[in-house]
Amino acid sequence: MASALTVVKPKAFKLKLRDSHCVRRVKCDESKPTCKKCLVLGRNCGGYAYRGGFGAPLSLCRPAQTFSPPDIQCNQQEIWMFEFLCKYAVQQVAGAFDVSFWKVDFLRATQSSPALWHASLALAAVTARMQILSTSTNTSPCNYTGQAQKYYTFALSHYNKSIQCLVPITQRCLTSGLTYRDQETLLLANILFIGICCTQDDLDQAMHHAHNNSKLFNSWKFWQHVHDSSASSPSSRGLMNADSLLTLMNFFDYQLVNSLESKNLPMWSIKRDMISCSATPFQSIVEAYFEFQSLLTGLLEIIGNTWTQADTLQGPLLSKAAVYVIELGVWQSKYKSFRRSLTAAQIQANAEGIAVLSLMYTVVEGSVGINPSGSQMAYDDRNHLFRRLADQGEELYQQLVPRVHRLAAKTALVFSPSLSVVGLFFFAGIKCRDAATRRRFIRLLEEWPRREGLWNNRNLARLCQFIVFTEEHPGHLMLQSGSRWIGPYECQCVPGALICDNHRVCHMETSLGADGQVLVTLRTVGDSKMGLPGNTETVAALGRFCRQVSDGMMTCRPLST
């Protein structure tokens, strides 16, 4: 029986032509949400053809160049001064290390903080004024004086504006507390104030700013931000590199050792945990500089504070100093490995930084094993290291002078908060008792082209000459008999050949007098034994000792460029 077959008729294919119903239709809810015809008539909306026109062509708009924070409208003079800061002043301030901090982080911070903006303009203005005064001649003093006075007025105006911008930040400290950015703004503004005062040779105000900055740094325990490397740490949201700011603070605390009255010496490095050398190898000369500055500052502050502590506390302090010496030895091993890994091009690019670190470690090497409160005769065994330091310093001078004088006048002292080589020359000049070698250090102090720290290089040279005169002429206030000086304590000096231990200067202390004069007090080993106050002079009066000391400098090798 045949089954019934079902025949299915195939569907016819439809060919869509390009007619009106294929045109793109725009629904009412796309551009006509108020149309209600479909609802009124009760049918599906077929839409309507889109007949929109073409928009205007896009134009490329370049934003206007800004020189100041958003809330500040700067004039042409301020723009010129900021350009001078970027092109010249920052290069002078940067020094041998961490140039990117001053050329990138610092300039970026001036664009977001009005206080730093005004302080940076003040620093640029006093730098320009210093260069004008150093190039002035007797033939046209009026023009130079008038221009210098304009720069001084400009700097004073922005210095005061910067302080006014800092007042609301300090007031927040009493109410809601300071943020990390507030702290770094206050610290860096104080550093700029120090530079402004140092450039004008106002040591009184510079020391006050440095000491206040150290107190703030200590009270905030700012160094803890550097050790916290997590993404949520406050330093990760800061304007500047926390390591760079910490190193700057270490530098000025290092400058404060023996620069204020003993009771005001900074103690934060003694109160906090010991600084240790990291286990990771150095990746750059800046990393080596960061570690060395921290270790050196901790060591020198401990040594400086041994004078102010009771005998029961000197032992623990010296034990801490011994630990720092060991850590510096570890640092030297890492640094030697880093030096061997550098190519010839990298050595050439970092020549000044390598030379400075070599100078610094030479001084540390010469001071190892010497008790700061012990006999000064121990330094006589380090004369070969002092001579090597003088050779290295003169070689660095030949490299540095042409580059610095391209940016500034030859007689101008450029301020730089970089690792202080000048402090090394001063230390070596007072600890080395070889007459010819210590006069080489005095010559370096007089002619060094960069002011690295609080003290003017020329004043340091005068102070060094005062110390040399005190030691080489121990009887200038006493009676002289033959080849021996008769004093209140036993003396074994041989004029021109030997300075006995009793007449060697073992402690120097500076303080500020009521009239703003800087007072320098020198105490010899004999003064300490007899309980005598020592010899006190003002820095301004030290010039009368220079001629007799300079007579012996005629045989020194000139520092010709």
C-alpha positions as CSV (number, residue, x, y, z in Angstrom):
1,M,0.0,0.0,0.0
2,A,1.5,3.1,-1.1
3,S,2.0,5.8,1.5
4,A,0.8,9.3,0.8
5,L,3.6,11.7,-0.1
6,T,3.6,15.3,1.2
7,V,4.8,17.8,-1.3
8,V,6.3,21.0,0.2
9,K,6.4,23.9,-2.1
10,P,9.7,25.8,-1.7
11,K,9.5,29.4,-0.7
12,A,10.2,31.9,-3.3
13,F,13.4,34.0,-2.8
14,K,12.8,37.7,-2.3
15,L,15.3,40.1,-3.8
16,K,15.5,43.4,-2.0
17,L,16.1,46.3,-4.2
18,R,17.6,49.6,-3.2
19,D,14.3,51.3,-2.8
20,S,12.9,53.7,-0.2
21,H,12.2,51.1,2.5
22,C,15.9,50.1,2.7
23,V,17.0,53.6,3.8
24,R,18.3,53.9,7.3
25,R,15.5,55.0,9.5
26,V,15.9,56.9,12.8
27,K,13.7,55.8,15.6
28,C,11.7,58.4,17.5
29,D,13.5,57.7,20.8
30,E,16.8,58.5,19.2
31,S,16.3,62.1,18.3
32,K,12.6,62.9,18.7
33,P,11.5,61.6,22.0
34,T,8.5,64.0,22.1
35,C,6.8,62.4,19.0
36,K,3.6,60.6,19.9
37,K,2.0,59.9,16.5
38,C,2.6,56.1,16.8
39,L,0.7,56.0,20.1
40,V,-2.2,58.1,18.8
41,L,-2.7,56.2,15.6
42,G,-2.1,52.8,17.1
43,R,0.5,51.6,14.6
44,N,4.1,50.8,14.5
45,C,6.3,53.7,13.9
46,G,8.3,53.5,10.7
47,G,10.6,56.3,11.7
48,Y,11.9,59.0,9.4
49,A,14.9,59.5,7.2
50,Y,17.9,61.1,8.8
51,R,18.9,64.3,7.1
52,G,21.5,65.7,9.5
53,G,24.3,67.9,8.3
54,F,28.0,67.6,8.7
55,G,29.6,69.3,11.8
56,A,32.3,71.8,11.7
57,P,35.8,70.3,11.2
58,L,37.8,69.8,14.4
59,S,40.6,72.3,15.0
60,L,43.9,71.5,16.9
61,C,44.2,73.8,19.9
62,R,47.6,74.1,21.7
63,P,47.3,75.0,25.4
64,A,48.9,78.1,26.6
65,Q,52.3,77.7,28.3
66,T,52.2,78.3,32.0
67,F,55.0,79.3,34.3
68,S,53.3,79.5,37.7
69,P,50.7,77.6,39.8
70,P,47.1,77.8,38.5
71,D,46.0,80.5,41.1
72,I,48.9,82.9,40.3
73,Q,49.1,85.3,37.4
74,C,52.7,86.0,36.7
75,N,54.1,89.1,35.0
76,Q,56.9,89.3,32.4
77,Q,59.6,89.9,35.1
78,E,58.6,86.8,37.0
79,I,58.6,84.8,33.7
80,W,62.1,85.9,33.0
81,M,63.2,85.1,36.5
82,F,61.7,81.6,36.3
83,E,63.5,81.0,33.0
84,F,66.7,82.1,34.6
85,L,66.0,79.6,37.4
86,C,65.5,76.7,34.9
87,K,68.4,77.4,32.7
88,Y,71.1,78.6,35.1
89,A,70.3,78.6,38.8
90,V,69.1,75.0,39.0
91,Q,72.2,73.7,37.2
92,Q,74.4,75.5,39.8
93,V,72.4,74.3,42.8
94,A,72.2,70.7,41.7
95,G,75.9,69.9,42.3
96,A,77.5,66.6,41.6
97,F,74.6,64.3,42.6
98,D,70.8,63.8,42.1
99,V,70.6,66.4,39.3
100,S,67.1,65.1,38.3
101,F,65.7,66.1,41.7
102,W,66.4,69.8,41.0
103,K,65.7,69.7,37.3
104,V,62.5,67.7,37.5
105,D,61.0,67.2,41.0
106,F,61.8,70.6,42.3
107,L,60.6,72.5,39.2
108,R,57.4,70.4,39.1
109,A,56.8,71.3,42.8
110,T,57.0,75.0,42.0
111,Q,54.1,74.6,39.5
112,S,51.8,73.2,42.2
113,S,52.8,75.0,45.4
114,P,52.6,78.9,45.5
115,A,55.0,78.9,48.5
116,L,57.7,77.0,46.6
117,W,57.0,79.1,43.5
118,H,57.7,82.4,45.3
119,A,60.7,80.9,47.2
120,S,62.3,79.7,44.0
121,L,61.9,83.1,42.4
122,A,63.6,84.7,45.4
123,L,66.5,82.2,45.2
124,A,66.9,82.9,41.5
125,A,66.8,86.7,42.1
126,V,69.5,86.6,44.8
127,T,71.6,84.4,42.6
128,A,71.4,86.9,39.7
129,R,72.2,89.7,42.2
130,M,75.2,87.9,43.4
131,Q,76.5,87.4,39.9
132,I,76.0,91.1,39.1
133,L,77.9,92.2,42.2
134,S,80.7,89.8,41.5
135,T,81.2,91.2,38.0
136,S,80.8,94.9,38.9
137,T,83.8,97.2,38.2
138,N,84.9,100.5,39.6
139,T,84.3,102.2,36.3
140,S,80.5,101.7,36.4
141,P,79.4,101.0,39.9
142,C,76.2,102.9,39.7
143,N,74.6,100.8,37.0
144,Y,75.5,97.6,38.7
145,T,74.3,98.8,42.1
146,G,71.0,99.9,40.8
147,Q,70.3,96.7,39.0
148,A,71.4,94.7,42.0
149,Q,69.0,96.7,44.2
150,K,66.1,95.8,41.9
151,Y,66.9,92.1,42.2
152,Y,67.1,92.5,46.0
153,T,63.7,94.2,46.1
154,F,62.2,91.5,43.9
155,A,63.7,88.7,46.0
156,L,62.5,90.3,49.3
157,S,59.0,90.6,47.9
158,H,58.7,87.0,46.9
159,Y,60.5,85.8,50.0
160,N,57.7,87.5,52.1
161,K,55.0,86.1,49.7
162,S,56.4,82.6,50.2
163,I,56.2,83.0,54.0
164,Q,52.6,84.3,53.7
165,C,51.7,81.2,51.7
166,L,53.2,79.0,54.4
167,V,51.1,80.5,57.2
168,P,47.9,78.6,56.3
169,I,49.9,75.3,56.2
170,T,51.3,75.9,59.6
171,Q,47.9,76.8,61.0
172,R,46.6,73.4,59.8
173,C,49.1,71.8,62.0
174,L,47.1,73.1,65.0
175,T,43.7,71.9,63.7
176,S,43.4,69.0,61.2
177,G,47.1,68.1,61.0
178,L,49.6,68.2,58.2
179,T,49.5,65.9,55.2
180,Y,52.6,64.5,53.6
181,R,52.6,67.1,50.9
182,D,52.4,69.8,53.6
183,Q,55.4,68.4,55.3
184,E,57.5,68.2,52.2
185,T,56.5,71.7,51.2
186,L,57.6,73.1,54.5
187,L,60.9,71.2,54.4
188,L,61.8,72.2,50.9
189,A,60.7,75.8,51.4
190,N,63.1,76.0,54.4
191,I,65.9,74.6,52.3
192,L,65.3,77.3,49.7
193,F,65.3,79.9,52.5
194,I,68.7,78.5,53.6
195,G,70.0,78.9,50.0
196,I,68.7,82.5,49.9
197,C,70.4,83.4,53.2
198,C,73.6,81.7,52.3
199,T,73.8,83.4,48.9
200,Q,73.6,86.7,50.7
201,D,76.1,85.6,53.4
202,D,73.5,85.9,56.1
203,L,74.8,83.0,58.3
204,D,72.6,83.9,61.2
205,Q,69.3,83.4,59.4
206,A,70.6,80.4,57.5
207,M,71.5,78.6,60.7
208,H,68.1,79.4,62.2
209,H,66.3,78.0,59.1
210,A,68.5,74.9,59.2
211,H,68.0,74.3,62.9
212,N,64.2,74.8,62.6
213,N,64.1,72.4,59.7
214,S,66.0,69.8,61.7
215,K,63.5,70.1,64.5
216,L,60.5,69.7,62.2
217,F,62.2,66.7,60.5
218,N,62.7,65.1,63.9
219,S,59.3,65.8,65.3
220,W,57.6,64.3,62.2
221,K,60.0,61.3,61.9
222,F,60.0,62.1,58.2
223,W,62.6,59.4,57.5
224,Q,59.9,56.7,58.1
225,H,58.3,57.6,54.8
226,V,61.4,56.6,52.9
227,H,61.5,53.2,54.5
228,D,57.8,52.6,53.6
229,S,57.9,51.6,49.9
230,S,54.3,50.4,49.6
231,A,52.0,51.8,47.0
232,S,49.7,53.2,49.8
233,S,52.5,55.1,51.6
234,P,52.2,58.9,51.7
235,S,55.5,59.4,49.9
236,S,54.2,57.6,46.8
237,R,51.7,60.5,46.4
238,G,54.3,63.2,47.0
239,L,55.6,65.8,44.6
240,M,59.3,64.8,45.1
241,N,61.5,61.8,45.6
242,A,61.5,61.0,49.3
243,D,65.1,59.7,49.2
244,S,66.3,63.0,47.7
245,L,64.6,65.0,50.4
246,L,65.9,62.8,53.2
247,T,69.4,63.2,51.8
248,L,69.1,66.9,51.7
249,M,68.0,66.9,55.4
250,N,70.9,64.7,56.2
251,F,73.2,67.1,54.5
252,F,72.1,70.1,56.5
253,D,72.2,68.1,59.8
254,Y,75.8,67.2,58.8
255,Q,76.4,70.9,58.4
256,L,74.9,71.7,61.8
257,V,77.5,69.6,63.7
258,N,79.7,72.0,65.6
259,S,77.8,74.9,63.9
260,L,75.5,75.9,66.8
261,E,75.8,76.0,70.5
262,S,76.4,72.5,71.9
263,K,73.0,72.3,73.6
264,N,71.3,72.8,70.2
265,L,73.1,70.1,68.2
266,P,70.6,67.9,66.3
267,M,70.0,64.6,68.1
268,W,67.5,62.8,65.8
269,S,70.1,60.4,64.3
270,I,71.0,59.2,67.8
271,K,67.3,58.8,68.8
272,R,66.3,56.7,65.8
273,D,67.4,53.3,64.8
274,M,70.9,52.7,63.5
275,I,71.3,53.2,59.8
276,S,72.7,50.1,58.0
277,C,74.0,49.5,54.6
278,S,71.6,47.7,52.3
279,A,72.5,44.3,50.8
280,T,71.5,45.2,47.2
281,P,74.2,46.4,44.9
282,F,74.3,50.0,43.7
283,Q,72.6,50.7,40.4
284,S,73.7,54.3,40.1
285,I,76.1,56.8,41.6
286,V,73.1,58.5,43.1
287,E,72.2,55.4,45.1
288,A,75.8,55.2,46.4
289,Y,75.5,58.9,47.4
290,F,72.2,58.5,49.2
291,E,73.6,55.7,51.4
292,F,77.0,57.4,52.1
293,Q,75.4,60.7,53.1
294,S,73.1,58.9,55.7
295,L,75.9,56.8,57.1
296,L,78.3,59.8,57.3
297,T,75.8,62.1,58.9
298,G,74.9,59.5,61.6
299,L,78.6,59.0,62.3
300,L,79.6,62.6,62.6
301,E,76.6,63.6,64.7
302,I,77.4,60.8,67.2
303,I,81.1,62.0,67.3
304,G,80.0,65.6,67.7
305,N,77.6,64.8,70.5
306,T,80.3,63.0,72.5
307,W,81.4,66.4,73.7
308,T,78.0,67.2,75.2
309,Q,77.3,64.0,77.0
310,A,78.5,62.7,80.4
311,D,81.3,60.2,80.6
312,T,78.8,57.4,81.3
313,L,77.1,58.1,77.9
314,Q,80.3,58.6,75.8
315,G,81.0,54.8,75.9
316,P,77.6,53.8,74.2
317,L,78.0,56.6,71.7
318,L,81.5,55.5,70.7
319,S,80.2,52.0,70.4
320,K,77.5,53.2,67.9
321,A,80.2,55.1,66.1
322,A,82.2,51.9,65.7
323,V,79.1,50.2,64.1
324,Y,78.9,53.1,61.6
325,V,82.5,52.6,60.7
326,I,81.8,48.9,60.0
327,E,78.8,49.9,57.8
328,L,81.0,52.4,55.9
329,G,83.4,49.5,55.2
330,V,80.5,47.5,53.8
331,W,79.6,50.5,51.7
332,Q,83.1,50.8,50.4
333,S,83.1,47.1,49.2
334,K,79.8,47.7,47.4
335,Y,81.1,50.9,45.9
336,K,84.2,49.2,44.6
337,S,82.1,46.6,42.9
338,F,80.0,49.3,41.4
339,R,83.0,51.1,40.1
340,R,84.3,48.0,38.4
341,S,81.0,47.5,36.6
342,L,81.0,51.0,35.0
343,T,82.0,51.5,31.4
344,A,84.4,54.2,30.2
345,A,81.5,56.3,29.0
346,Q,79.7,56.0,32.4
347,I,82.9,56.9,34.3
348,Q,83.3,60.0,32.2
349,A,79.7,61.0,32.7
350,N,79.9,60.6,36.5
351,A,83.5,61.9,36.9
352,E,82.7,64.5,39.5
353,G,80.5,62.3,41.6
354,I,83.1,59.5,41.6
355,A,85.8,62.0,42.6
356,V,83.7,63.4,45.4
357,L,82.9,60.0,46.9
358,S,86.6,59.0,46.7
359,L,87.5,62.2,48.6
360,M,84.9,61.6,51.2
361,Y,86.0,58.0,51.9
362,T,89.6,59.1,52.1
363,V,88.7,61.3,55.1
364,V,86.7,58.5,56.7
365,E,89.6,56.2,56.2
366,G,91.9,58.7,57.8
367,S,89.7,59.1,60.9
368,V,89.0,55.4,61.7
369,G,90.4,54.4,65.0
370,I,90.9,57.9,66.4
371,N,89.1,58.8,69.6
372,P,87.6,62.2,69.1
373,S,88.2,63.1,72.8
374,G,91.7,61.5,72.8
375,S,95.1,62.7,71.8
376,Q,95.4,64.8,68.7
377,M,98.8,63.4,68.0
378,A,97.1,60.3,66.5
379,Y,96.4,62.3,63.3
380,D,100.2,62.6,62.6
381,D,100.1,59.0,61.4
382,R,97.6,60.0,58.7
383,N,99.7,62.6,56.9
384,H,100.1,60.4,53.9
385,L,96.3,60.2,53.6
386,F,96.0,64.0,54.0
387,R,98.5,64.5,51.2
388,R,96.6,62.1,49.0
389,L,93.4,64.1,49.8
390,A,95.1,67.3,48.8
391,D,96.2,65.8,45.4
392,Q,92.6,64.5,44.8
393,G,91.1,67.9,45.7
394,E,93.4,69.8,43.3
395,E,92.6,67.4,40.5
396,L,88.8,67.8,41.1
397,Y,89.3,71.6,41.2
398,Q,90.8,71.5,37.7
399,Q,87.7,69.6,36.5
400,L,85.1,71.7,38.3
401,V,86.2,75.3,37.7
402,P,85.7,75.5,33.9
403,R,82.1,74.0,34.2
404,V,81.1,76.3,37.1
405,H,82.5,79.4,35.5
406,R,80.6,78.8,32.4
407,L,77.4,79.3,34.4
408,A,78.5,82.0,36.8
409,A,81.0,84.8,37.1
410,K,84.5,83.7,38.1
411,T,84.4,85.5,41.4
412,A,80.9,84.4,42.4
413,L,80.4,81.7,45.0
414,V,77.6,79.4,43.7
415,F,75.5,77.9,46.5
416,S,74.8,74.1,46.3
417,P,73.4,71.8,49.0
418,S,75.5,68.9,47.5
419,L,77.8,66.6,49.4
420,S,80.3,69.0,50.9
421,V,83.9,68.7,49.7
422,V,84.6,72.1,51.3
423,G,83.9,70.6,54.7
424,L,86.5,67.9,54.0
425,F,89.2,70.5,53.2
426,F,88.4,72.3,56.4
427,F,88.5,69.2,58.5
428,A,91.8,68.1,56.9
429,G,93.2,71.6,57.3
430,I,92.7,71.6,61.1
431,K,93.6,67.9,61.7
432,C,96.7,67.7,59.5
433,R,99.7,69.3,61.3
434,D,102.0,69.2,58.3
435,A,102.6,72.9,57.6
436,A,102.8,72.6,53.8
437,T,99.9,70.2,53.4
438,R,97.4,72.2,55.6
439,R,98.2,75.3,53.6
440,R,97.2,73.5,50.4
441,F,93.8,72.9,52.0
442,I,93.6,76.6,52.9
443,R,94.3,77.5,49.3
444,L,91.6,75.1,48.1
445,L,89.1,76.7,50.6
446,E,89.9,80.2,49.3
447,E,89.5,79.3,45.6
448,W,86.8,76.6,45.5
449,P,84.2,77.9,43.1
450,R,81.1,76.4,44.8
451,R,79.6,77.2,48.2
452,E,78.6,73.8,49.6
453,G,76.7,74.4,52.8
454,L,76.1,77.0,55.4
455,W,79.5,78.6,55.7
456,N,81.1,80.9,53.1
457,N,84.3,79.2,51.8
458,R,86.4,82.3,52.4
459,N,85.2,82.4,56.1
460,L,86.1,78.8,56.4
461,A,89.6,79.6,55.1
462,R,89.9,82.4,57.6
463,L,88.7,80.1,60.4
464,C,91.3,77.5,59.4
465,Q,94.0,80.1,59.3
466,F,92.9,81.2,62.8
467,I,93.3,77.6,64.0
468,V,96.7,77.2,62.3
469,F,97.8,80.5,63.9
470,T,96.6,79.4,67.4
471,E,98.5,76.1,67.1
472,E,101.7,77.4,65.5
473,H,102.0,80.4,67.8
474,P,100.9,79.1,71.1
475,G,102.7,81.8,73.0
476,H,101.3,84.8,71.2
477,L,99.7,85.7,74.5
478,M,102.4,84.3,76.7
479,L,106.1,84.8,77.4
480,Q,108.6,83.2,75.0
481,S,111.9,81.7,76.2
482,G,114.2,80.2,73.7
483,S,112.6,77.5,71.7
484,R,110.0,76.6,74.3
485,W,106.7,78.4,75.1
486,I,106.0,79.0,78.7
487,G,102.3,78.5,79.3
488,P,99.9,77.5,82.1
489,Y,100.5,73.8,81.3
490,E,103.3,71.6,80.1
491,C,104.5,72.4,76.6
492,Q,106.7,70.5,74.3
493,C,106.4,72.6,71.1
494,V,109.3,73.0,68.8
495,P,108.6,76.1,66.6
496,G,108.4,75.3,63.0
497,A,108.7,71.6,63.5
498,L,106.3,70.2,66.2
499,I,103.1,71.3,67.8
500,C,102.6,69.5,71.1
501,D,99.4,67.8,72.0
502,N,98.5,70.4,74.7
503,H,98.5,73.2,72.2
504,R,96.5,71.4,69.5
505,V,92.9,72.5,68.9
506,C,90.6,69.7,69.8
507,H,87.2,71.4,69.9
508,M,85.6,74.3,67.9
509,E,82.3,75.8,68.8
510,T,80.4,78.6,67.0
511,S,77.6,80.6,68.4
512,L,75.6,83.7,67.5
513,G,76.2,86.9,69.5
514,A,73.5,89.4,70.5
515,D,74.6,91.7,67.6
516,G,74.4,89.0,65.0
517,Q,78.1,88.4,64.9
518,V,79.3,84.8,64.7
519,L,81.5,83.9,67.6
520,V,84.1,81.2,67.3
521,T,85.6,79.5,70.4
522,L,88.6,77.3,70.1
523,R,89.7,75.0,72.9
524,T,93.0,73.2,72.9
525,V,93.7,69.9,74.6
526,G,95.5,71.9,77.4
527,D,92.4,74.1,77.8
528,S,90.2,71.0,78.3
529,K,92.7,69.6,80.9
530,M,92.8,72.9,82.8
531,G,89.1,73.7,82.5
532,L,89.8,76.9,80.6
533,P,87.2,78.5,78.4
534,G,89.4,78.8,75.3
535,N,90.0,81.6,72.9
536,T,87.0,83.4,71.4
537,E,87.0,85.6,68.3
538,T,84.4,86.9,65.8
539,V,84.5,85.7,62.3
540,A,84.8,89.3,61.0
541,A,87.9,89.8,63.1
542,L,89.7,86.7,61.8
543,G,91.4,88.5,59.0
544,R,94.2,89.8,61.3
545,F,95.5,86.3,61.7
546,C,95.5,85.6,57.9
547,R,98.7,87.5,56.9
548,Q,101.0,85.6,59.2
549,V,99.6,82.2,58.1
550,S,99.5,83.2,54.4
551,D,103.2,84.0,54.4
552,G,103.9,80.3,54.4
553,M,101.5,79.7,51.5
554,M,103.8,81.3,48.9
555,T,105.5,78.0,48.3
556,C,102.2,76.2,47.7
557,R,101.4,75.0,44.2
558,P,99.1,77.5,42.5
559,L,95.6,76.3,41.5
560,S,95.7,77.6,37.9
561,T,92.9,76.6,35.6
